[in-house]
Amino acid sequence: MKFQKALAIGARTLMAAGLAGSSVCAQDSAGLDAADLKGRPYSPYADRAFPTDVYFGDTHVHTGLSADAGGGGTRLMPRDAYRFARGEQVTSNTGQPVKLSRPMDFFMITDHSDAMGAITDIIKGTPNIVANESGKKFHEAFAKGGSDAQQAALEMIRQFSQGTIDPALNYQPGNPAYKRVWDDIVQATEEFNEPHRFTTFAAFEWTCLVKGNNLHRNVIFRDGPERTGRIVPYTTTPPIGSPDPRDLWKWLQNYEDTTGGDVLAIPHNGNLSNGMMFALQDDFADGEPLDAEYAATRQKWERLYEATQIKGDGEAHPMLSPDDEFADFETWDWGNLDASEAKTAAMLPGEYTRSGLKRGLELEKKLGTNPFKFGLVGASDTHTGLTTPDNDNFFGKFAAYEPNPERSNHLAKENKELDISYRSWRYITGGLTAVWAGSNTRGALFDAMERREVYATTGPRMRVRLFGGFDFKTEDAERRDLAQVGYRKGVPMGGDLTNAPEGKPASFLVYALRDPEGANLDRVQIVKGWLDKDGKARERVYDVAVSDDREINSEGRCKTPVGDTVDLSIPAWKNTIGASELGTVWTDPDFDPALSAFYYARVIEIPTPRWTAYDAIKFKIKIPREIPLKGQERAYTSPIWYSPK
């Protein structure tokens, strides 16, 4: 507890002095002991080979080029989205001025590859569109505006999702208009890429929807136009495209083979897949069990998973983790993406991040490779072109949910036959991806993502370090050169530990610093998953560092809540509880060197107002009792895996 208190006092002093940005640098600098200094330059900063800074950005953004976004009223295009993300004020789709409190460090626009750009031509009424009977009807409806445009948008989205859209409106590879749209996206990406200041990536979303079940992947390129300009995105529409992930992986391999480039895919929203995201069988091969080839290929291309975004947080579920009081955070669990099938309890293990990681251990034991060995990222999935992760500045998922007095309790989706519905208050602000990299450049950021040295936040920009090893000591957490010690003695988040030395359990060096514009920290936890001696995956949550001198009991838990300083009449909160920073060395008390395991850190903030609370005050409206007005934002690091061999 002494260390936690000292950290909190030190960080508050730095914050008060306006040196919040310096406190993270301090952990990588002075205080080297004799062993560290031996053979090194006098300057502790010279020849430093590890990542020294963290960069925040969004890996999942839609503009008016996506059919569902453009059809829903989004008129902001990629260049507008880039201007906004780098810190400029823009006018939103509903005519409101909007600006970020802080620019993004990096940004990826991921418009849907199927029918990319078709909606803009439908709205404009280009000759090829009005020459088509269906296209002409949609164009005329959008031109009328009002309810006609709304109905046209809903009908278009329905036809796209069910695959019944007229082929002439479903732009695909081979269509000149499709190539034109992609070339302009690539060009816009280059125009706004400013290495070391604001980094952009060419990207798209491959939007696989199996009977309404979400299996989407965002495809991210490391490369510039000399490679990305030689291809067009892969789609899900046969015969050119395919909804089978194996075919997407083949396309990714072909891209690298033919261009010499580098690419990865990031799945998201398993919570809307109705059990298919982390299934134990191949649903595209008549339900056959997963094989070694599947496992190896998926691990190669899908090294990250989007654990949190606007359509719900996907880290854990209370039914799967009944002993975890923080598991039920912004949970979406009533059906699949288009509400065509209700959710059952049997589907949940195939949907959530933690259960996916546990299933990965089980499959690795059977197949020799873990197909679900992924790092964790967060994103918005905004369909307005505006990434707004702060609760006091939330501009919604779609244009209809940009700030207005009715948006907080609008019926967003409904299936009366299945008794499935949800209202717009369920949307959350969306997450961010944090990347530990040597520089804010495409190469450095992408390489960090490939090695999984990344973490997800639900919006705040807290800074988190996690290292695993066998030689960490309690006093390591008291040093200010934490990263130097972490890389020397262990591996960072996303890494692997193996072959534990005899008598040495796994230990973890973890550190978290609050967002300098955000809330204090409640606690830091380590989430452990492991295979027992019977090959069954287990899990346990440990509180390893808590604020305000609260006690951690013999079971590794702190059952005393941090408190609540939220004033909903403003709304605001006070940082008079919690800690500015928390850190410790935690040793697994139940470590068995013969059993495979994973460990990741979860950092929880003190309670803060939700976007619905800001709406209540700004629009002077009464919010129904069932709508939450506050919550505890958080971060999830990529795991560190332990293997006995």
N, C-alpha and C positions, 0 to 999 in steps of 0.2 A: 504494500500500500504506500510505502514511503516514496517509491519511484513514481507511482501514479500521481501523488500529490505534488511532488517536485516538478514533474512535467507540466501539470496543470498551471502551477504558479508561474513557471518559466514562460509558457506559451501566452498566458494573459499579459505578462509584462511585454512580450514581443508585439502582441496585438495592439496594446495601448500605445506603444512607441511607433506604430505603423510599419513594423518590420515583419509582418506575417509571411511575406514571400521569402524572407531570409531564414526562417526557422527550419524549413525543409533542407535548404542548402547546408545549414549547420550540422544536420545529422550525417552529412557525408564529408565532413572536413576534419576538424582538429581532434586531438586526444589520442593519437596513435600510440600504442605501447611499443616496447622495445622489439618485440617479434615482428610487428607491422613495419617498423622503420628499417629493419635490417635489409640492406641491399636495395633500398628505394631512394629516389631523389630526396633532397632536403624538403622541397615543397611537397606537401601531402596531396596537392591537386594535380601534380605532374603525372603523366603516363597513366591516367585513370582510364580503365578500359570498360567500366560498367556504366549502365545508364544512370544519369544523374538528375533527370527531371521527368516529370509526368505531364502528359499533354491530354487535353480533354476535347472530345468531338462527338459527332453523330455519324453513325454508319448506316442510317436507314431513313431516307427522306424522299417524299414524293412531291412532284410539282404538277402543274396543269397538264403535263404530257401523259400522265397516267389516266386511264379511262375513268376509274372511280373518282379520282380527285377532280379532273377537269369536268366530268359530268356532274359533280356535286357543287360546282361553282368556283373551283380554284382557278385563278387566272395568272397567278405568279408562276414564272418559268424559271429554268435553272439559273440564269444570270441574276434574277431577283433573289433567289434563295441564297446564292453565294454572297451577294452584297449584304444581305441581312446577317448571315452567319459570321462574316468577318467584322461585323460591328456597325454597319450603316443603318440608319433609320429608313424604313420602307413603308409603303401604304399597303395594308393587308387586303385580302380579297373582298372584304366588306367595307373598305374605305377608311379603315382606322389606322392612325399612325402607330407603329410598333418598332421597338428597338430592344436589343439584348442589354443586360447589365454589364456583360463582359463578352467579348468576341469568342468564338470557337477557335481552337488551335488547328483543327482539321475537320473535313466535311466530305460526305459522300452522298451524292444524289442517286437514288436507286429506283427510278421509275420502272413500272412493270414492263417486262419485255414483250409480252403479248399485246398486240395492238398499240404499241408505243407511238404516241403522237397522233393516232387516228382521231381522238376526240377533238383535238384542236382543229383538224380539217373539217370535222362534222359541224362544229360551231361556226367556222368561217363559211362553210358551204362551198368548198373547192369543187371544181368541175367534176372530178372523178366521184365525189360524194353525191352531189345532187343528181348525177346520172343514174344512181342506184336508187330504186324505189324506197328501200328501208332507210338508206342514208338521207334521202330527201325529207322523209317524214320526221326523222330525228332532228335534222337541221331546222325545219320549220317550227318544231316544238320549242327548241332552244331559243329561236328568234323571238317567239312570243313572250318568253319569260314567265315568271310567276309559277303557278301550279302546273302549267303545261311543261315548263322546263324541268320542274321537280319530278313529275311523273316520267318524263323521257329519261332523266338520269337514272331513276330507279329501275326502269325497264331495261335500259342498256346494261346496267350492272348485273341485273338478273340474267340477261342473255349471255353476257360474258362468263359469269360464274357457272352457268349450266352448259356452256359450249354450243348454244343455239344462235349465236350472233351471225349475221350474214357475213360470209367470208370476205366480201369486198370491204367490210368495215373493220376487219380484224387484221390490221397490218402485220405482215410476217416477213422473214428473210426472203429475198427475191423480189419484193415489191420495192420499186425505186423510192417511194415515199418513206419507207422504213429505213433505208440506208441514209437518206437525207437527214432524218431526225437523229439517228445515232451519230452521224458525222458532226452535227451541230452540238450535241451533248459533249462529244470529245473536245471540240473546239472551245466550248465554254469552260470546260474543266481546265484546259491549258491557260486560258485567259486569266483565270483567277488563282492559279497556283503560284504562291509566293513562298518558296522554300525558306524555312526558319521563321516564318511569320504566320502564314495561313496556307495549309496544305490541302489540296483537293485530289480526289481519286476518281477515275472513271469507274462506273459501277452500274449494275442493273439488278432488278429483282426477278428471279425465276419463280413464277407464281403457280406452283402445283396445288391444285385443289381436288381432292379425291372424294367425290360425293359430299362435298361441303367440308371435308376435313383438311385443315391447314397443314401443308408441308412445304411452305415457302422457304426459299433460300435467297440471300443477297450475295451477289457475285462481285468481288472486289478485285481490281487489277492493280498491281504494283507499277505498271508500265505507262509510258506516255503514248502519244498518237502514232509514233512510228510502229507500234505494235497494235494498240487498240483500234487504230484506224484501218487495220487490215481485216477486221472481222465485223460482224454484227452480232447482237446478243442472241443467246439461245432461248427458245420459247418452249411452251408446253403443248403446242398444237401440232399433232401429226399432219402430214408425214415428215415435215422438216424438223419439228420439235418433238418432245416427249414429256409426259408427266412422271416418268420413272427416274428417280434419283441416280440410278446406275448410268442412265444415258446422259444425264447432266455431267457426271464425273468423267465419262468418256469425252464429252465435249471439252471439258477443262483440260484433260490430258492432251487432246489434239491441239488446243490453243497453245499450250506450252511447247509442244513438239514442233509446231509449224512456225511459231513466232520467236521462240526462245524467251518468252515472257514468264511472268509469275502471277498466279491467280489463286484465290481461295473462295470458299462458299461458307456463309453463315446462316444456319437455320434459325427460325424464330417462331414464337407463339405455339409451342407444343401444347399449351393449355387449351387451344382450340382445334387440336388434331384428333380428339376423341380416341386417344391411345395409340395413334400411329407414329408419333414423332420418335419415340424410343421403344418401338415394338421389338419383340423377341423373334418375330418371323418376318419374312419378306412378303409384304402385302402385294407386291407387283409380280410375284412368282408363285401365285396360287397358295400363299401362306406357308411356303416352305421355310424350314428353320434357317436362320442366318448362317452363312458359311464363312470360312476364313478369308476368302477373296473379298466378300462384302465388307468384313470387319477392317481389313487392311486398307481398302480403297476409301472407305468412309473416314477412317482416321487420317488418311493422307490429305484429303481435301477439306474436311470439316473440322478444323482444329479449334474453332470457336463456336459458342452458342449464345444467342441473344436471350439473356435471362430475365430481362425486364423491359417493358415498353408501355405505350399508351393503352394497349388492350390487355392490361393486367400484368401483375408481377408473377413470374414463373419460377421463383427459387424453390419454394416448398409449399406443401398443402397440409392443412391441419389434420386431415384424415390419414395422411401418410406419416405424419410426424406429430402424434398426439401429445408427446412430452415437450414439444417446442412451442412455448407461448407466443413466439414471434413469427410462427409459420403462416398465420392467416393475415397476410398483408396484401391489400388490393387484389383479392382473389377473384378470378373469373372462372366459374366452373359449372355452368348450366347447360352448355351445348357446344357445337362446333362453330366454325366461322360464319356460316350462313344460316345458322339456327334450324337446319334441316334434320338434325338428329339430337336427341337429348343426351345428356351426360349420365353415365353410370359409374359407380364406385370402382368397378373393375377396370375402367379406362385410365384412371388417375395415375397408376405407376408408369404408364407410357407417355406421360405428359410433362412432368416437372423435372427441373434441373437436378435436384438432389437424387431423386429416384432414378433418373437417367444415368447419373454417375455411378450409382450402386449397381444398376443393371450392367453397366460396362464392366465392372469387376467380375460379375458372374459370367458374362460372355467371354471375357479374356481367359478365364479358367478353362472354358470349353473349347475355344477356338484358337487360343494362343495370341490373339490380338484384341485389344479393347476398341470397339467401334465408337464408343461414346467417351473418348478421352479428349475433352474439350475445355478450353479456357472460357471465361465468362465476360461478356460485354453487355452494355446497355445501349438503348437507342430510343428514338422517338416513334418512328413509323408515322410521322405526321403526314397528312395529305393536304396540307395548306401551303407547303413550301417554307414553313416557319417552324424552326426548332425552338420551343420555348419551355425549357425544363424547370423554370422557377414558378412556384405556385402563385406568386403575385403578378405573374406576367403570362398566364397560360392562354394560348390562342387556339386550343382545341385540336381535335383529330381531323375534322372536315370544316369546310367554310361555314356550314350551318352552325357550327359550334365555336366560331369565333365569338368574343365577348358580346353577350346580349342578355337581357333579363330573363329570357325563357330557356336558355341553354342548359341550365343545371338539372332540370327534371323533364327533359324531352324524351318521349318514347323513341329510342334509337333503333330497336329491332324487335320483331315479335313474330312468333309462330303460334297462333291460337290453337291449332290442332294438337300441338305437343305441349301447350302451356309453357312456352319458353318466351321470355322477354327480358330486355334490360333497358335501363334508362341512361341518359347521357352523363349523369353524375358518376357513373362507374368508370368513365375514362380517367386516366391519371396523366400527370404531366409528361411522362416518358422519361427514359434514362439517358445516361451518357456513357461513353466508353473512355476509360482512362488508360493511357499507354505509357509504360516506362521505356523511354528510348533515348539514344544519344543525341538526337537532334530532331527538330520538327521538319522532317523531309519525308518524301514518299518511301524511300528505301529504308530509312531507320524505323519509321512507324510500321511499315508493312512487315519488316523482319521481326519486330517485337511481337506483332500479332501472330505471326507464324510460330514463334517460340512460346506463345501464350503468356507473355509477361504483361498482362493486361488485367483490368478489373472493371466491374460494372458498378455504376451508382444509379440510384433512382432519381437523380437530378443534381444533388449537391456536388461540389467539387472538393470533397475531402481527399486527403493524400494518404495512401495506405501502402505500407511495405509488408511483405511476408517472405520469410526465408525458412527453409527446413534443413536440418542437418543432425549430426550426432555429437557435436562438440560444443554447442552453445552453453554458456554459463549464465547464471543470474545477472552477474555484473555486466554482461554484454549489453543488456537493455539500458544500462545507465550511461552508456557512452554516446557521444554526439556524432560519432562517425559510424552510425548504425549500418549504412549500406556497405561501407568498407569491410566491416566485420561480417556482415551477412554473406557477401559474395565470396569472402575468403574461407569461411567455415562451412558454407552450405550452398543451396540452390535457391533461386527466387521462385515466386509464384509461376506456375506453369511447368515447373521442372520435375525431375525424377530423383528419388532416393532408392538405393538398392543395397542389398547385402549389409545389413546392420552389423557393425563390429560387436563381438561378443560382450554382453553386459552393458551395452550402450543403447538406450531407447531413443526413439526419434524425438527431437526437440525443435521448437519453432520460435523464431524471433519475429515479433509482430509489432507494428507501430502504426498509429493513425493520428493525423492532424486534422482538425476540423476545417471545413470550408471557411476562409477568412471572412466571407460575407454571410455565413450561415450559422447554424445552431451548434451548440456544444455537443459533446459526445456522451451518451449514456453508458455504453459498454463496447468491448471488443470480445467476440466469441470465436472459438475454433469449432467448426463442424467436421466431424470425423465420420467416414464411412469405411467399412471393412468387411472382409469375408470371414465368417467364423470357420471353425474346423470342419463343419459339414458343407462348406461352400455356399452358405446363405449370407446375403448381404445384410449388414446391420448398420445402425447409425447412432450417433450421440452428439449432443451439443454441450460444449463447455464454455462457461464464462471465464475468461482468462485475465481481463483487466476491466475494472468497473470504476466509476467516478464517485466522488463524494464520500470516500472512506467507508463505503458499504462493504459488507463481508461476503466472501465467496465460501460456501459451505463445503463440507467434506465430500459432497457429491459433485463438486465442481460447478455449482450454480449459485447465482445471486438472486434470491427471491424477493428482494426489496425493490420496488419500482423506483425509478429515478425521480419521480415527481412530475409536475406539470405547471408551467408558467404561462400558458397560452391565455391571452385576453382576446376573446372573440369579438368584443365591441370595437376593436381597432381595425383589423385584427393584427396581433403581434405576439411576440414571446420575449422573455428575458433570459439571457445567458447567466443567470444567477445560480443555476444548477448545472450539473454535468461538468465535463472537463474539456479544455481546449485541445488536449492531446492525451493519448493513452498508449501504453506500450508495455511489453513484458517478454520474458522468455518462458515458454510453457513446455513442459515435458509430458508426453503422453503417459499417464499413470498405468494404462492397460496395454502398453505396447507389446506385441508378440512378433518377433522378427520373422516368424514363419508364415504370417498372414498378410495378404495384400491389403492396402488401404489407400484412402485419399484424405487430404485435409485442406480446408479452405477457411479463410477468415471472413466473418461477417461483422460489420461495424454499424452500430445503431445510434442514431441521433436522439436527443431529447425531443419531446413532442413539439410540433410546429403547426401553424394553420395550413389547412388544405385549400386548394383553389376555390372550392365551394364556399369557404368562409369569406374569402375576398369578394366573391360575387355577391354574397349576402349584404355586405357593407357598401360596395361600390354601386349596386343597383337598388339598394334599399328594399330588399325582398325578404320574405319569410321562407326559410328553407325547411322542408318537411323533416320530421324527427328522424326518419330512417337514413337520411343522407349524412355521411360522416363529414365533420368539419375540421378535423385535425388528424395527424398521424405521425409516425416516427420513420423518417427517411433513413436510407441505409446504403451500404456498399457491400459487394460480394467480390472477393478476390478469386482469381483462377486457382484451382487446386494445386497442391503438390502431391504427387503419387509416390507411394512406397511399394516396392516389389521385393520379395525375398530372393529373386534371382535376376 
